[in-house]
Amino acid sequence: MVKRYLDEISLKDAVDIVRKTPAVVGSREMNLLDACGHILAQSIYAKYSVPEVPTAAMDGFAVLAKETESASDQNPVTLTNFDRVNTGNVVKKGFDAVIKIEDTWFVDDDSKEIVIRKNVNPGSYIRPPGEDIRKGQLILPAGAKILPFNIGAIASYGITSIKVKRICIGIIPTGSELITPGTQPAPGQVVESNTLMAEAYLRQFGVDVIRYPPVTDNRVLIRGALEKAADTCDIVIISAGSSAGTKDFTASVISELGKLLFHGLAMKPARPAMFGIVNKKPVFGVPGYPLAAQSVLRILVAELLESWGWTGPEKKTIPVVLGSTVASEGGIDEFSLYAAAKIGGRYTAIPLSRGSSVQMAGIRSNIIVHIPLGVEGYEAGETVDAVLQVPEEELEQTVLIAGVYDPALDRLAEKCMLEGIKIRLGPASGVAALMLLRKGACHLASVAAEDDCTFCGDEYTAKTFGQLNVVTKKEITDKKVERVLALAAEI
């Protein structure tokens, strides 16, 4: 009897195992600009004081403060001992203050005397040596992330290159059916796109990524690829081959070369995910279905990197009202893709395809809804927390359309984008789309011409659009929806 998984474990247990993995982190010297986004491997210290000598903090005149003591509006004082300075100029010895140019009166730029009606104290408008930083003072400690606005300051303190922590992640695509992007697949072939997606996601953490050439479904070749990657990289991801088919060798190869810690995860998508250690390096087995692969990256690989001190995309949650009931299999953690928008002062969401091979669901979605282990699902109208995949502000400029597809909707989306309005499409049958509209879960419903739109009631109206009818409320208060309908009328 074939056993599908070695031992299916909960997501919580899987995360605990991943986070306990000891860090394997190298370092390298990098040009300061290229180091932006990376983490310091060594603390950095100022090579000199800034400023090194007293400098003027204002345009004006360097003076001796005691010579200004008696100056006032009623008692103007004439000075002959001064030095004209601009902001940043060195204040010469013999002067201990700067009086602002607007507080002085003089005949011309070459005047040998100035008149003041205001006194100054020693040190006024002078930047003392080391005011910003002193030679040898800590700029940033090891472990700090280099941010864009750090770069200028670090450079001004004499640093041109720094030593940063380095994590290299190797990604091995497997499968005899894989072909390179740009080639139209024949029946049975698949474009190798998962590793492109994985590299783009992982680079947000500031790590190095090596994408290896695809390996055919051959145990010896996969073993050799894993041995090479585990020697070169700090983390290895093997794409596909994680189930228990006759050509799925990832689990057995990890076991042969190291230790397989789990194979099978009570999570959907990504149930066949696996994790092990080879050559003291963590190795992830990632399912070949794109949305399942994304789940492993977003949840498990990100957890590992964050436990090692790397930070990636912000994880922000917002409360959303679900437009329809969603059920879970039970006994698993489930992650579903939704399209959401702000409607009537609240965020509402409609579900997208739950098939892990449907990549367009990932493009159409802007939030992820998590149904935790032990929860059987959520009812329509229930408010749940959702993870944002886009900036929250985008949801306010989103118009949500539920219903059937027509090419005219693509043209509408293009026209709307030019005006800063984002169209999100949620597939639904005509009746389902109309029900979502009535519940306030979408802005518009696109239905087939033969669908009975009177189901919604007298307060709704239908307009022909392409081969469809677009249904909306007769009274529209949302200006962006009004604009979308105006643009639709032009198509």
Secondary structure, 3 states (H helix, E strand, C coil): CCCCCCECECHHHHHHHHHCCCCCCEEEEEECCCCCCCEECCCEECCCCECCCCEECCCEEEECHHHHCCCCCCCCEEECCCEEECCCCECCCCCCEEEEHHHEECCCCCCCCEEECCCCCCCCCEECCCCCECCCCEEECCCCECCHHHHHHHHHCCCCEEEEEECEEEEEEECCCEECCCCCCCCCCEECCHHHHHHHHHHHHCCEEEECCCECCCHHHHHHHHHHHHHHCCEEEEECCCCCCCCCCHHHHHHHHCEEEEECECEECCCCCEEEEECCEEEEEECCCHHHHHHHHHHHHHHHHHHCCCCCCCCCEEEEEECCCEECCCCCEEEEEEEEEEECCEEEEEECCCCCCCHHHHHHCCEEEEECCCCCEECCCCEEEEEECCCHHHHHCEEEEEECCCHHHHHHHHHHHHCCCEEEEEECCHHHHHHHHHCCCCCEEEEECCCCHHHHCCCEEEEEECCEEEEEECCCCCHHHHHHHHHHHCC
